[in-house]
Amino acid sequence: MKHRIGFIGYGNMGGGYHWEVAHDRDDVCDDLQPVAVFDFRESQRKLAEERGMKAYDNFEDFIKHDDMDIVVVACGNNFHCEMTCRALEAGKHVICEKPVAMTLEEFDLMVETAKRCGKHFFVHQNRRMDTDFLVVKKAYEDGRLGKISDIESNFKGGYMGGWRLLEDHGGGILYDWGVHLIDQIVYLIDRPVVDVRAYLRSETVSQVDDRSIVEFTFDNGVHARVVVSGHFLVDAPRFAVYGDKGALWVDGIYKGKGMLRESIIEGEKTKTVTAYSSEGAYEREIVEYDLGLRRVEFPDDGTTFDQDWAVLYKNMLDTIDGNDEMIVKYDQVRTVLSIILAAFESSKTGKTITL
Ligand SMILES: NC(=O)c1ccc[n+]([C@@H]2O[C@H](COP(=O)([O-])OP(=O)(O)OC[C@H]3O[C@@H](n4cnc5c(N)ncnc54)[C@H](O)[C@@H]3O)[C@@H](O)[C@H]2O)c1
């Protein structure tokens, strides 16, 4: 089916990635045509016009643009809810950038508005397709780590400038990058989260967090630790994941390979240890595992990963056309937002927050 897409916010993401995928990726969305832009900045409207689109400086005129059936919401975070709901009310499908909203009430309103208006509402959690994460996902799904107990996820060097420095615009590194890192783990484990503890730092900026540590626990005991930073560039692995059969280390962003250390139980052996009674020392026999350790580059079955965020665009069009269902589920998005909001509260109060 033919679709026509418009952009609310035509900055780095709207005029960059979203434009490119809609305009250039015929392999994914042959029938998608970019047609209109609403942006407050004249420079961005001029760019849109140079690219053959109609540009508007106000929502009312933009939303009436002929035949447009999908709207990308890629403006600042504090406007996501308002712009999404207004576009849905006007009968458009919406794909909204992360972080989806500033409060749970806003997110619930967006979902409820989409249902009431009979339109689709997608959340753009594109870093589920990052190659570093796909390595972890494959090791998990292949059962190579056994029962996972701990996941560490690190990212450093996120951009901190412009509206990202403003608290009332939904700025800060946790909303900007943390949301991706948390989403990846919530998507992977796909279970309820029971508690959150966080330490949010403002070390080089005045209003928002620029180095944030968020720990959360799932109801099956899996513990996650996310460290995300806009500065102080200390090296840490992108991922370290620990299970009862092995541990995985992915050492850089976009790395499509990791190092897997597997503990292989090769048998049992009887060992003698010195134990103590009230009478003194004595020898006691115990049965211990005979452990072999194997270290392999992972994936070790020839699998390679292509990082392609446009998977979400294909999913959006197929879902609208009735041929697929959303990859990014509302319960996962809600859990991620709950973790972020609990992280703000935990950091302020110094307490662990129960969800
Ligand atoms: N998924 C990703 O990988 C990713 C990457 C970067 C940014 N983002 C998200 O995309 C959104 C935009 O980020 P950006 O880096 O492009 O910011 P940006 O500042 O480069 O662009 C935002 C644009 O929106 C316009 N704008 C602001 N408020 C508006 C409003 N109410 N109505 C119309 N236009 C408005 C601004 O004039 C600006 O041109 C943010 O939500 C951000 O979190 C996502």
Ligand as a Chemical Component Dictionary entry (heavy atoms), coordinates in Angstrom:
data_LIG
# 
_chem_comp.id                   LIG 
_chem_comp.type                 NON-POLYMER 
_chem_comp.pdbx_formal_charge   0 
_chem_comp.three_letter_code    LIG 
# 
loop_
_chem_comp_atom.comp_id 
_chem_comp_atom.atom_id 
_chem_comp_atom.alt_atom_id 
_chem_comp_atom.type_symbol 
_chem_comp_atom.charge 
_chem_comp_atom.model_Cartn_x 
_chem_comp_atom.model_Cartn_y 
_chem_comp_atom.model_Cartn_z 
_chem_comp_atom.pdbx_ordinal 
LIG N1  N1  N 0  16.430 6.809  18.289 1  
LIG C1  C1  C 0  17.599 7.392  18.177 2  
LIG O1  O1  O 0  18.619 6.765  17.935 3  
LIG C2  C2  C 0  17.668 8.890  18.356 4  
LIG C3  C3  C 0  18.831 9.595  18.065 5  
LIG C4  C4  C 0  18.830 10.984 18.224 6  
LIG C5  C5  C 0  17.701 11.632 18.681 7  
LIG N2  N2  N 1  16.579 10.905 18.975 8  
LIG C6  C6  C 0  15.362 11.565 19.457 9  
LIG O2  O2  O 0  14.825 12.348 18.403 10 
LIG C7  C7  C 0  14.235 13.531 18.934 11 
LIG C8  C8  C 0  14.887 14.749 18.281 12 
LIG O3  O3  O 0  16.264 14.746 18.578 13 
LIG P1  P1  P 0  17.281 15.537 17.633 14 
LIG O4  O4  O 0  18.637 15.107 18.013 15 
LIG O5  O5  O -1 16.875 15.391 16.217 16 
LIG O6  O6  O 0  17.042 17.020 18.109 17 
LIG P2  P2  P 0  17.250 18.338 17.271 18 
LIG O7  O7  O 0  17.290 19.450 18.237 19 
LIG O8  O8  O 0  18.379 18.169 16.303 20 
LIG O9  O9  O 0  15.914 18.451 16.389 21 
LIG C9  C9  C 0  14.660 18.690 16.929 22 
LIG C10 C10 C 0  13.891 19.581 15.962 23 
LIG O10 O10 O 0  12.564 19.707 16.463 24 
LIG C11 C11 C 0  12.155 21.048 16.302 25 
LIG N3  N3  N 0  11.111 21.269 17.310 26 
LIG C12 C12 C 0  11.251 21.362 18.659 27 
LIG N4  N4  N 0  10.061 21.427 19.236 28 
LIG C13 C13 C 0  9.138  21.389 18.249 29 
LIG C14 C14 C 0  7.732  21.389 18.231 30 
LIG N5  N5  N 0  7.011  21.444 19.355 31 
LIG N6  N6  N 0  7.114  21.328 17.044 32 
LIG C15 C15 C 0  7.824  21.262 15.894 33 
LIG N7  N7  N 0  9.169  21.229 15.848 34 
LIG C16 C16 C 0  9.803  21.308 17.015 35 
LIG C17 C17 C 0  13.396 21.889 16.489 36 
LIG O11 O11 O 0  13.274 23.122 15.834 37 
LIG C18 C18 C 0  14.460 20.994 15.868 38 
LIG O12 O12 O 0  14.702 21.303 14.510 39 
LIG C19 C19 C 0  14.435 13.454 20.453 40 
LIG O13 O13 O 0  13.292 12.913 21.027 41 
LIG C20 C20 C 0  15.603 12.492 20.608 42 
LIG O14 O14 O 0  15.586 11.812 21.853 43 
LIG C21 C21 C 0  16.556 9.562  18.798 44 
# 
loop_
_chem_comp_bond.comp_id 
_chem_comp_bond.atom_id_1 
_chem_comp_bond.atom_id_2 
_chem_comp_bond.value_order 
_chem_comp_bond.pdbx_ordinal 
LIG N1  C1  SING 1  
LIG C1  O1  DOUB 2  
LIG C1  C2  SING 3  
LIG C2  C3  SING 4  
LIG C2  C21 DOUB 5  
LIG C3  C4  DOUB 6  
LIG C4  C5  SING 7  
LIG C5  N2  DOUB 8  
LIG N2  C6  SING 9  
LIG N2  C21 SING 10 
LIG C6  O2  SING 11 
LIG C6  C20 SING 12 
LIG O2  C7  SING 13 
LIG C7  C8  SING 14 
LIG C7  C19 SING 15 
LIG C8  O3  SING 16 
LIG O3  P1  SING 17 
LIG P1  O4  DOUB 18 
LIG P1  O5  SING 19 
LIG P1  O6  SING 20 
LIG O6  P2  SING 21 
LIG P2  O7  DOUB 22 
LIG P2  O8  SING 23 
LIG P2  O9  SING 24 
LIG O9  C9  SING 25 
LIG C9  C10 SING 26 
LIG C10 O10 SING 27 
LIG C10 C18 SING 28 
LIG O10 C11 SING 29 
LIG C11 N3  SING 30 
LIG C11 C17 SING 31 
LIG N3  C12 SING 32 
LIG N3  C16 SING 33 
LIG C12 N4  DOUB 34 
LIG N4  C13 SING 35 
LIG C13 C14 SING 36 
LIG C13 C16 DOUB 37 
LIG C14 N5  SING 38 
LIG C14 N6  DOUB 39 
LIG N6  C15 SING 40 
LIG C15 N7  DOUB 41 
LIG N7  C16 SING 42 
LIG C17 O11 SING 43 
LIG C17 C18 SING 44 
LIG C18 O12 SING 45 
LIG C19 O13 SING 46 
LIG C19 C20 SING 47 
LIG C20 O14 SING 48 
# 
